[in-house]
């Protein structure tokens, strides 16, 4: 939400010295009352605000001795000595009043970068500044020559003073979704006045032009207005105005609109935009001469009806879209966007001005269905003040009569078949104290609520019965009323007690979060950084087969974010690319997240994942050793340590063939898959323009957590007897994976065998073609006694026989 400081001050009171609330105090007030100020910046209609530029008088001109198209001028800017300026404009002449940029002044051309004036020599002649053209100081686009001002302007007058360059302070406010009442300057002013009344102990009310004197021709109705869909449009108001003149808006109106980022169009459109941002009520103006059959009908049109909107796009309507129609068809998508054929143009002389209240759900669905996120739709979908349609209509009509001329040609149309009653809420003072932590005086409570628009229906010694204003549809419970009181009083004004009593609650997720915290601590401690990627991604990353089970976005905000991610890899690679492009090439990252899919039964699934990414150098080069790059085994070791921390041991690996992996393994615990890890395929890396290897593990956090919660941590004493190590070396086929060797050994179920570790792989032609040597270390331990050579030799014999028999390896002697 954008708020103009000068615009807001139109409705705020001034102090005894006639000064408005300062920018600093206003910022503090807005944040205190729940309208958090996210940014403050200065707005200048003209860049630089014409600072340093002055009005000058050309005293004399003469030809430049070294250039035919240049002239030497003397220019007085109100100081003792005139400036010597070299000028190339064909229209410069003595006696002219001009705009001068002296040395040190910065000018901001319409097309080009800012330029700071310096003392210069042009073709051998000194120039002490520049005589400016319109486009050189950002005023207009003309560059035919220098700008010549009226003869009565005094030399030395600052250009900012002469041109009255408009400047303002702009507040960017972060609104929560329930604060529809603050989506206007008037709504913000109401809250600020409530704050000032409470804290300054002086009742103030926001100023808004009166509409009581507004008079329309009684009973006159040149149009027939009908509302067929009263659910989607509970109230519809309008008025006809004839003999208007469409043209440029006055400067004050253009300044207000430009300051909040709106482009002035014409006086009618500008007034409707002004009223929308002043009061929060969107309006729409129809060219009355284009309303066929002199009928305005609020209804729904058949499914698939074609309608051309103001942006000249033909759209297929849904039967749920509410339309403003005439006798022959649609004129406007109600509350969302106008139609091409019924809009106001420069030739318009008669208008029908609409002020309505539409159902928020209907407007939101239509807005997203057609991708039309207009200011009007944004306000209607949050809800508008149903009681304000006629007053806002009067305010707008009065402005049109003032600015555009014309006369009222109809009475006010106001179709309101089922008037809404105000909600009533009972607030007990003891409940207020219990919830807020503060003992409020009843008078202060009533003052705050009344300043916000609440009305006191019944006042007793221990409670209030209040009616809720229509502009606060989110107020439904006593707790909501307490929040309003706290908001205006200020949360900082609630005293913190010396002791706080709480009742501990049982958290059902404490065990799972404890496991997660353990893994996060391990990964962060080993140098990994946690990332959080977007769950919405681009369908272009995936094949048609993969897209058959994805969850698609019905109302995607962009073509690049249109599905819920079926895989974690692609969104992680986006993060890698961003870092690699910024020369951050050595990365250890991890992420906890969800993927989304639709199973064969048509139900949604969103399992949890833990993903690990490694790329670049594990250790940079130093004077003692070369750089050590990440490889598959570094990833495998990280995964094994993480699983071990969860109490998972004895898992198996199976080779996996997937399009995402150049090569990879699947980690399994029995028949349960715990995840996959491997080197990301080069083709996929090329799509992301990644030129270095990336190693990736996608672990099923759902499966890991389930197994980890079953694991019971047990403590044992340190063994009193020594462990014994034995090694063997074997010659095996090069295609034999080590995992098969370890699996074969584990099948022997040797209870005293503590660990099996591969410690050397050797390949040489001397071993034979297609052969390799594997060296494996075995650790044996008996916690009850010292092992004997006879026992160990027997176990080693079993191991060697099993390897020779099952894997056809040759044990090296």
Secondary structure, DSSP 8 states (H G I E B T S, - for coil): -EEEHHHHTTTS---TTS----HHHHHHHHHHTT-EEEEEEEEESSGGGGTTEEEEEEEEEEEETTEEEEEEEEEE-SSSS-EEEEE--TT--TT-EEEEEETT-EE--SSS--EE---EEETTEEE-EEE-BTGGGTS-S--SSB-EE-TT--TT-BHHHHHT--EEEEEEEE--TT-GGGSSHHHHHHHHHHHHHHHHTS---------TT----TT--SSEEEES-TTT-SEEEEEEEES-------HHHHHHHHHTT-----HHHHHHHHHHHHHS--EEEEEGGG-GGGEEEEEE--TT-EEEBTTS-EEE--TT-EEEE-SSSEEEETTTEEBTTTS--TT---EEEEEEE--HHHHHHHHHHHT---HHHHHHHH---TTSHHHHHHHHHHHHHHHH--EE-S--EEE-SS-----EEEEEHHHHHHHHSS---HHHHHHHHHHTT-EEEEE-SSEEEEE--TT-TT--SHHHHHHHHHHHH-GGGS---S---------TTHHHHHHHHHHHHHHHHTT-EE----SEE-GGGS-HHHHTT-EE-TT-SBTTB-EE-S-SHHHHHHHHHHHHTTT---EEEEEEEE--EE-TTS-EE--EEEEEEEESEEE---SSS--EE--HHHHHHHHHHHHHHTT--S-EEEEE--TTEEEEEEEEETTEEEEEEEEE-HHHHHHTT--S-EEEEEEEHHHHHHHHHH---------SS--EEEEEEEEEETT--HHHHHHHHHTT--TTEEEEEEEEEE--GGG-TTEEEEEEEEEE--SSS---HHHHHHHHHHHHHHHHHHH--EEE-
